[in-house]
Amino acid sequence: MVDILIMDINKVYHGDCIEIMKLIPNNSIDCVVTSPPYWLQRDYGWTGQWGQEETFEEYLSNLFNMMQECKRILKKDGLVFVNIGDGYARTGGKSLGKKQPKALLGATKKGIRGGNNKGVKGIKDKTLLQLPYRFSIGCIDRGWILRNNIIWYKRNAMPESVKDRFTKTHENIFMFSKNQKYFFDKDFVCGDVWDIPLSPNGTNHVAAYNKTLIGKAIASGCPKGGVVLDMFCGSGTTGLRSLELGRNFIGIEGNKKYVEMANDRIQKQLNQKTLF
């Protein structure tokens, strides 16, 4: 367990998102930039990982508990950026081999989570579940101020094999504040549609964050010298971008392999800053 008295910045901590967040002092984080695992779409290889809940209601409940902790640790003038993916109700799917079994939501990417073929109770197959909007409305109901629904347009999104709907080429990024007045630098970003192509980050993480995307959130929502938190930091791209932009960082990650990878990347960045 991490001792709050020795919790360092510019470091990724291994453990459950909520449990580590509980160790962060009240009103100490300037900005949260994170992307929780999408529901039933990927297997990140560790027991207790988020996104594996049996129902989307359980998934959303975990996210709301996360947001409650965000409200406690966020400074009065802080902002939260959350990237949430959607999915379709589906009773199974075509098998893609041992590593990609039938998928409850029909995703067909590396690291996919095998489905149980039960479908989604009370919702017809093929229905877009609207998980991002269920999440954002639930946050409003819990006292958050939703300031923007940013659309991430992925112009080079991979075509989907489905034949009876359009390919998904966007995702939602919600910007929340807990008070009506907060830090915001509009000079860095002009509009709420971010046209940013998908791009690799040089690691083998199955869902690596886009460096340009998170840079916009960090630059506009966190003052220089402030602290950015990412509770699902994966290979540490949020931390790297924070350091590059003159901010500090705290990361949380449940997969020990990714924790080691992220800390290694962050330390190399810190060493470069020391040299120059």
N, C-alpha and C positions, 0 to 999 in steps of 0.2 A: 504493500500500500504506500502511496506517495504521501509524504508529510507536507502539509500546506506551508509550513514554515520554511521549507527548503525547496519549494517548487520554483524552478528556474524558467525563465523565458527563453525563447528560441530553442525549444526542445519539444520532442514528441513523446508523450507518455503512453504506455501500454496499459490497456484496460477498457472496461465498459464506459461508454460515453457519459452516462448519468453519474456513475460512481466517481469518476475523475472530476467531473464538473462540480460535484459537491465539495471538493477540496479547494475550489477557487474562491477567493474572498468576494464579498458583496461589492457591487459597483466598481469593478476593477478592469473590465474588458471594454475597449473602445468600439470594437466592431467584430461581429461574427460573420464569417463567410464559409458556408458549408453546403454539402450535397449528401444527404442521407442516402443509404442504399435504397434503390427502387424496389418496390414490393414484388417479391417472387421472381426477380429477373436475373439475379446473379448469386453465385455461391462464392463467398470470399474466404472460405476455408477455416473458420474458427467457430467453436461452440459458443452459442449465445449471440451470434451476429444478428444485427437488425436486418429487416427485409425478408425474414423467413417466417414471419407470423402466419398462423393458419387462416386468419381473416384480415381483410383490410382495415376493419374496425380496430383490431388489436394493433396493427401497424400505426394507424393514426393516433391511437392512445399513447403509444411510445413517443411519437413525435411531439404530442402536446406536453408530455412530461418533460421532454427535452427543452421545449420553449419556455416552460415554467422556470427551469434552471437558468435559461438565458436571461430571463427577466430579472432574476436575482443578481446575477454577476455582471450584467451590462451597466455601464455608466449611465447617468441620467440623460446624457446627450448622445448615447450610442445608437448604432443601427445594426440590424440583423438582415443578412442576405441568405436566402435558402433556395437552392435549386432542387426542384422536385420533378420526378418523371412520372408518366402516366402508364397505363396498361389497359388491355382489353380482357374482359371476362372470357374464359375459354376452357372447355372441358377437355384437357389433354391437347396433344398435337403430334405431328409426325416425328418419329424418333430419328435423331441424328447421330446415333451411336452411343457407346457407353458414357462418354464425357458430356453428351448433350441429349439427355433423355427427354421424354415428353414434358412439355412446359405448360403450367397452368395458365399463364398469360400469353403464351405463344411466342416469347422472345427467342431468338436463335443466335445468341452471341456467346463468345468464350466465357467459361465460368458459370454457365447457366444453372439454375436450381431446378431439379426435377420436380414435376408436378404430381399431384395426387389424384388427378382426374375427377375431382369432386365439383369443379366449377366454382362459381361464386353464388352463394345462396341468395335467392330472391332476385337475381339479375340474369337476364337472358345472355346466352353466349354471343360473342362479338360486340358486346356493349363496351364503349369507352367509359372507363370507370370514373373519370374526372377526379382522380386523387389529388392533383394540385389544388383544385378549387375547394374540395372538401377540407383540405388542410388549411387553406388561407381563410376560409369562412370560419372554421373552428378557432383559429387564432384571434380573429376579430371578436368572436363571442367570448373569448377569454381575456379581453382587454387590450390586445395589441392594436396599434394603429398601422393599417396597411397603406403605405404611401405609393408604392408602384408594383405593378405586375409587369416585369421586364420580359420581353420575348427574345429568347436566344434563337436566332435564325441560323440554321446550319446548312449553308448553301451546298455543301458537298456531302450531305447525309447519304448513307448507302440506300439504294433502292430496296424496297421490301418485296418479298415474293407474293404477298397477298394480292389478289386480283379484283377485289370488290370494294376497295376504298383507296384514298390517296395515301402516298407515303408520308410518314411523319417527318417533318423537317424543322420542327421547333420544340423548345422546352421553355418552361416557366421559371423565372427567378423572382421571388417575392422579396420586397424591401419593407421591413417593419421597423417601427420605432416604438418605444414605450412611453414617450412623452411628445408633446406637440412641438417642442423646440429641440433640435439636435444638430450635431455637426454634419455638414454636407457641402462638398465642393463640386459645384455644377460645372466648373470650367473644364473638368476632365472628360465628362460625358455629356452629350447633348440630348439624346432622345432615349426612349424606352424600348426601341427595337435594336438589338445588337447583332449586326451581321458579322458573325465570326465563324470561319470554317473550322471543322474538326481538324485537329493536328495531334500527332504523337508527342509524348514528352520524354522519350528516350528511356523509359523503364518498361518492365513487363507487367505493370499493374493493369488489371482487366478493365478498369474504368477510370483512366487517368483524367484529372481535371485539366481544362484548357487554360493555359497561362495568360493569354490575352484577356479572356473572359473574366477571370478572377482579378486581374489587374485593374479593370474598370471599377469593380466593386470596392477594392481596397483603397484606391486613390480617391474615390468620391466619398467613401463612408468612414475613413479612419484618418485622423490627423497624423502628421509626421511625428515619429517617436512614440505613437500610440501602440496598443497591443491588439493584434488580430487573433481570434480563436477559430480553429476548425476542428470540430469534434469527430469528423470522419476523414482524416487527412491523408489516408492512403500512402502514396509515395512521397508526400511532402511538398507538392507543388505550391500550395497556398503559402507555406512557410518560406519557400524560396522567393516567391514573388513579393511577399511582405518585406523581406530583407532588401531586395533590389529597390523597393520604393521607399526605403527609409523608415519602415515600421518594424515593430517587434512581433513575436508570434508565440502562441502556445498551441500544440497539436495533441489530439487524442486519436488512438487507433487500436483496434482490437486484434489485428493480425500481427503477431510478433515479427514476422519476416518483413512486413511493410514498415513497422516501427524502426527496425534496424536500417532499412534502406533510406527512409526519410531522414533519420538523424545523421546518417552518413552524408547525404546530399546537403543538408543544412549546415553541417560542420564545414564542409568544403567551401560553401558560400561565405561563411563567417571567416574562414582562413583567408579567402581572397580579399575580403574587406579589410582585414588586418594588414595584409601586404601592401594595399594601395591606399 
